[in-house]
Amino acid sequence: MKICGIIAEYNPFHNGHRLQINTALSNTGADICVVVMSGMYTQRGDMAIASKFARAKMALSQGADIVIELPVCYALQPAEYFALGGVGILNGLGADYISYGTEAISSKDRTVIDKFVNTTNSPTDIFEQEIQLNIKEGISYPQARLNAFKTISNFDDVSILKSPNAILEIAYRNAIYRLKSKIIPVHVPRVGDAYHESSPKSSIASATAIRNLIHHKKDYSRFIPEECYNILKSYSSQNMLGSINLMYPYFAHTLTTTPDRLLSVPDGNEELYNRMINAISKSEDMESFIDNVTTRRFTSARVSRAVMHSILDISSEFINKVRSQLPLYARVLGVQKEKKDIIGVLTKQSSIPVITSIAHANLKSQLEKVLLQKDIAATNLYNLSIYRNNLYNQDYTHKLTIC
């Protein structure tokens, strides 16, 4: 049995995602599509538009065979560690391939990416020195690395490296290299609108554009599969959709009761702390707060992640442990009804525990237990923020999705 893995957020699941699953299975000849999906919060530190259970159901309705949750302590990370978490789970499950979308289609762009992957996996002293010189000028690490690569390479144009999917491809391939995994990377050409396009330009709109339509109560039905639309419509009618602004009261509480926690967040420092303290008095909601803190050095995603880390009490000390170790379990959110035997197959061949019930999770290490506790806390925070107190401890009560 050949397994093709996809690391995703499906925020929400749209037409482009369905095309990717179909193309990935066709190109690899895989029998099974395993999706590792972020849970209640996304890689950019945002609140997912719908719960992980709803989004897992969307994916299963559109070709995914089984959906695994990417632990929140990996999901709320820069691309490098987001990818390490996802690839680590797929590697532990014995996946043969990983497929991802990319804008890098031309031979030139492919050459640039291949060279960059090789450079970052085997960095020279000159490359590292150039990175540090850029950082000293107040440039963020991702941009500093791109600047350093352009300086030492013979490429005049390395702009492809800034595209969101290229950033993730590089992170996936670097994770495969770091883990010495045998997973084969397979890219799928991205079609339709650009990743960050704020309004639809084609039938394959970006997730960003679709979320904008949803939040502004405009029609988005033609941009996502019908089954997914019906799920989102149901959640919307019950006022159960997520928005980053719903996090503001929780962050305000953290800021006023335990402000020093902001000093210990991953990738934080005193400068970021001071900017966050100074921004609170001139911010009306979470979106304006993030805008007021964001600079060239502190990207909006970095600020958003810092906010969520502070709310969930995820410290730099703990994340350093997470970043140095592999994901230690695979929590199943849902599976196709006719493919239920996949769980048994994966459990037998997996090098990490496969969890189908939180109540009966057989985790041995303290790190495993804390990782899972943070996932449970993230689910509770999400449900309380949308005023669904009845869903408290939903991770224990929600049955495995089978459809």
Secondary structure, DSSP 4 states (H G I P E B T S, - for coil): --EEEEEE--TT--HHHHHHHHHHHHHH--SEEEEEEE-SB-TTSPBPSS-HHHHHHHHHHTT-SEEEEEPHHHHTS-HHHHHHHHHHHHHHHT-SEEEEEES--SHHHHHHHHHHHHHHHS--HHHHHHHHHHHHTT--HHHHHHHHHHHHSS-S--GGGGSHHHHHHHHHHHHHHHHT--PEEEEEE--SS-TT-SS--SSS--HHHHHHHHHTT---GGGS-HHHHHHHHHHHHTT----GGGGHHHHHHHHHH-GGGGGGSTT--HHHHHHHHHHGGG-SSHHHHHHHH--SSS-HHHHHHHHHHHHTT--HHHHHHHHHS----EEEEEE-GGGTHHHHHHHHH-SS-EES-GGG----SHHHHHHHHHHHHHHHHHHHHTT-GGGTTHHHHSPPEE-
